[in-house]
Amino acid sequence: MPSVVADSSVLIHLAAIGRLSLLRDFYEKIWIPPAVWKEVVEEGYGRPGAREVEVAFYRGWIEVVAPANQPLVELLKRDLDAGEAEVIALGLEREDSLILLDESEGRRAAERYGLRKTGTIGILMRAKREGKISSLQAELDALRRQMFRIDEQLYEQVLRVMGEGESG
């Protein structure tokens, strides 16, 4: 089973629509670096994701793990926020990693390092394929109401691919 390392955005967005448990359904354990814990649980106190991630931590399916390669983290922080930098560094340290992140810059950096990645939309697409949600459109619309930015063309393409679009 791959190591799964999550950035803040995926945790926050899934929690905001009541779907953080999908990560537990799909992966045995999720690793988050300290910067992600700080952003979601400490700085995000009272906001979507904070309580849910804390509960998942105490239940043992989310674990806080610091990347060992701090020089790499510092290098990555030139272009990325601390959470994204730590996620990529930790992903590189774990064999066969899957990185969960949404932001474009972080995704491009993950690609440069050859890391496998998915994000909130990818998780929801998998949930639809596996019958864990009945309507991808309903979930994407719920995300949009929570200020999740998704390009209209991508929104329509994802729905079409999953059989929920106008021609699907």
Residue pairs with C-beta under 8 A, 6 or more apart in sequence:
1 27
1 28
2 96
2 97
2 98
2 116
3 31
3 91
3 94
3 95
3 96
3 97
3 98
4 23
4 27
4 29
4 30
4 31
4 97
4 98
4 100
5 30
5 31
5 32
5 33
5 87
5 90
5 91
5 94
5 97
5 98
5 99
5 100
6 23
6 30
6 31
6 32
6 36
6 62
6 87
6 99
6 100
6 101
7 36
7 83
7 84
7 87
7 99
7 100
7 101
7 102
7 103
7 106
8 36
8 39
8 40
8 44
8 49
8 83
9 101
9 102
9 103
9 119
9 120
10 23
10 100
10 101
10 102
10 119
10 120
10 123
11 20
11 23
11 32
11 36
11 40
11 49
11 52
11 53
12 40
12 44
12 47
12 48
12 49
13 48
13 102
13 120
13 143
13 146
13 148
14 20
14 22
14 23
14 49
14 120
14 123
15 48
15 49
15 52
15 53
16 48
16 49
16 143
16 146
16 148
17 139
17 142
17 143
17 146
19 123
19 124
19 127
19 133
19 139
20 49
20 52
20 53
20 56
22 123
22 124
22 126
22 127
22 132
23 30
23 61
23 100
23 123
24 30
24 56
24 61
25 127
25 132
26 123
26 126
27 98
28 61
29 60
29 61
29 62
29 63
30 56
30 61
30 62
30 63
30 100
31 62
31 63
31 64
31 65
31 90
31 94
32 40
32 53
32 62
32 63
32 64
32 65
32 87
33 64
33 65
33 66
33 67
33 83
33 86
33 87
33 89
33 90
34 64
34 66
34 86
35 81
35 82
35 83
35 85
35 86
36 83
36 86
36 87
37 53
37 57
37 64
39 82
39 83
40 49
40 50
40 53
41 49
41 50
41 53
41 54
41 57
44 50
48 146
53 62
56 62
57 63
57 64
65 90
66 86
66 90
67 73
67 86
67 89
67 90
67 93
68 93
69 89
69 92
69 93
72 89
72 92
73 82
73 85
73 86
73 89
74 85
76 84
76 85
76 88
76 89
76 109
77 85
79 105
79 109
80 88
80 105
80 106
80 109
84 101
84 103
84 105
84 106
84 109
87 99
87 101
87 106
88 99
88 106
88 109
88 110
88 113
88 115
90 97
91 97
91 98
91 99
91 110
91 113
91 115
92 113
92 115
97 115
97 116
98 116
98 117
98 118
99 110
99 115
99 116
99 117
99 118
100 117
100 118
100 119
100 123
101 107
101 110
101 117
101 119
102 119
102 120
102 121
107 117
107 119
110 117
111 117
118 126
120 143
120 148
121 140
121 150
121 154
121 158
124 133
124 136
124 139
124 140
125 136
125 158
125 161
125 162
127 133
127 136
127 139
128 135
128 136
128 139
128 162
129 162
133 139
135 164
136 158
136 159
136 162
136 164
137 159
137 164
140 150
140 155
140 158
140 159
143 150
144 150
156 165
156 166
157 165
159 165
159 168
160 166
160 167
160 168
161 168
162 168
